[in-house]
Amino acid sequence: MTYQELIEFLNQHLGYPFLQDMTPDAALRAAQQGRLNDALTSEVLTALYLGNQCNAANAPVDRAHSFDGLAGLRLRSQADDSDPTIFRKVLKLSQEIDNAFDQELIRQRNENAS
């Protein structure tokens, strides 16, 4: 799975306009330049990119590096004084990242069985 594919999956499954009508590459550039209105989305886009050591939107990503990149955000969202809305969004994000990699694994196994 590539960074772009993961971000597109999240955009389809998070239940809110994650990409704000942009392509993954355009949203990442906007996040890197501080031009996104949603600070959480901005942090997620850059954390996933950096955590996976991507050099382009079509660079491969994996589950472990994705969660490593989000570790700081996940810890902050679980703090006692954290905003419950942010906690729920980060929880949903974590679940959907797992779902994305599970779906990719199932797809690969089906291709190999064919």
C-alpha positions as CSV (number, residue, x, y, z in Angstrom):
1,M,0.0,0.0,0.0
2,T,1.2,3.5,-0.8
3,Y,0.9,6.7,1.2
4,Q,-1.7,7.9,-1.3
5,E,-3.7,4.7,-1.1
6,L,-3.8,4.9,2.7
7,I,-4.8,8.5,2.8
8,E,-7.6,7.8,0.2
9,F,-8.8,4.9,2.3
10,L,-8.9,7.1,5.4
11,N,-10.7,9.8,3.5
12,Q,-13.4,7.3,2.5
13,H,-13.8,5.7,5.9
14,L,-13.3,8.3,8.6
15,G,-16.7,9.8,8.3
16,Y,-15.7,13.4,7.9
17,P,-14.0,15.4,5.0
18,F,-10.4,14.4,5.8
19,L,-8.9,15.6,2.5
20,Q,-11.2,18.7,2.2
21,D,-11.7,18.0,-1.5
22,M,-8.0,17.8,-2.3
23,T,-5.8,15.0,-3.6
24,P,-3.6,13.3,-1.0
25,D,-0.5,15.0,-2.5
26,A,-2.1,18.4,-2.4
27,A,-3.4,18.0,1.1
28,L,0.1,16.9,2.3
29,R,1.7,19.9,0.7
30,A,-0.9,22.2,2.3
31,A,-0.3,20.5,5.7
32,Q,3.5,20.9,5.3
33,Q,3.0,24.6,4.5
34,G,0.5,25.2,7.4
35,R,-2.4,25.9,5.0
36,L,-4.9,23.3,6.3
37,N,-7.7,24.6,8.5
38,D,-7.8,21.3,10.5
39,A,-4.8,21.0,12.7
40,L,-5.5,17.3,13.4
41,T,-5.7,16.4,9.7
42,S,-2.5,18.4,9.1
43,E,-0.7,16.5,11.9
44,V,-2.0,13.1,10.7
45,L,-0.9,13.7,7.1
46,T,2.6,14.7,8.0
47,A,3.0,12.1,10.8
48,L,2.1,9.3,8.5
49,Y,4.4,10.6,5.7
50,L,7.3,11.1,8.1
51,G,6.7,8.0,10.1
52,N,6.9,5.9,6.9
53,Q,10.0,7.9,5.7
54,C,8.1,8.6,2.5
55,N,9.7,10.7,-0.3
56,A,6.6,10.9,-2.5
57,A,2.9,10.2,-2.3
58,N,3.4,6.9,-4.1
59,A,5.9,5.6,-1.5
60,P,5.1,2.4,0.3
61,V,3.8,2.5,3.9
62,D,3.3,-0.1,6.5
63,R,1.2,-0.6,9.7
64,A,4.1,-0.4,12.2
65,H,5.7,2.8,10.8
66,S,2.2,4.4,10.4
67,F,1.5,3.8,14.1
68,D,5.0,4.9,15.1
69,G,4.5,8.2,13.3
70,L,1.2,8.7,15.1
71,A,2.5,7.7,18.6
72,G,2.8,11.3,19.9
73,L,-0.7,12.2,18.7
74,R,-2.2,9.0,20.1
75,L,-0.6,9.6,23.5
76,R,-1.8,13.2,23.7
77,S,-5.3,12.1,22.7
78,Q,-5.4,9.7,25.7
79,A,-4.3,12.2,28.3
80,D,-6.8,13.0,31.1
81,D,-7.2,16.6,29.9
82,S,-7.6,15.7,26.2
83,D,-10.6,16.9,24.2
84,P,-13.1,14.0,24.0
85,T,-13.8,14.9,20.3
86,I,-10.1,14.6,19.5
87,F,-9.9,11.3,21.4
88,R,-12.8,9.9,19.4
89,K,-11.3,11.1,16.1
90,V,-7.9,9.6,16.9
91,L,-9.5,6.3,18.1
92,K,-11.4,6.1,14.8
93,L,-8.3,7.0,12.9
94,S,-6.4,4.2,14.6
95,Q,-9.2,1.7,13.9
96,E,-9.3,2.7,10.2
97,I,-5.6,2.5,9.7
98,D,-5.8,-1.1,11.1
99,N,-8.7,-1.7,8.8
100,A,-6.8,-0.4,5.7
101,F,-3.9,-2.7,6.3
102,D,-6.2,-5.6,7.1
103,Q,-8.0,-5.0,3.8
104,E,-4.7,-4.8,1.9
105,L,-3.5,-8.1,3.4
106,I,-6.8,-9.8,2.4
107,R,-6.5,-8.4,-1.1
108,Q,-2.9,-9.6,-1.4
109,R,-3.8,-13.1,-0.2
110,N,-6.7,-13.3,-2.6
111,E,-4.4,-12.3,-5.5
112,N,-1.8,-14.9,-4.4
113,A,-4.5,-17.6,-4.2
114,S,-5.6,-16.9,-7.8
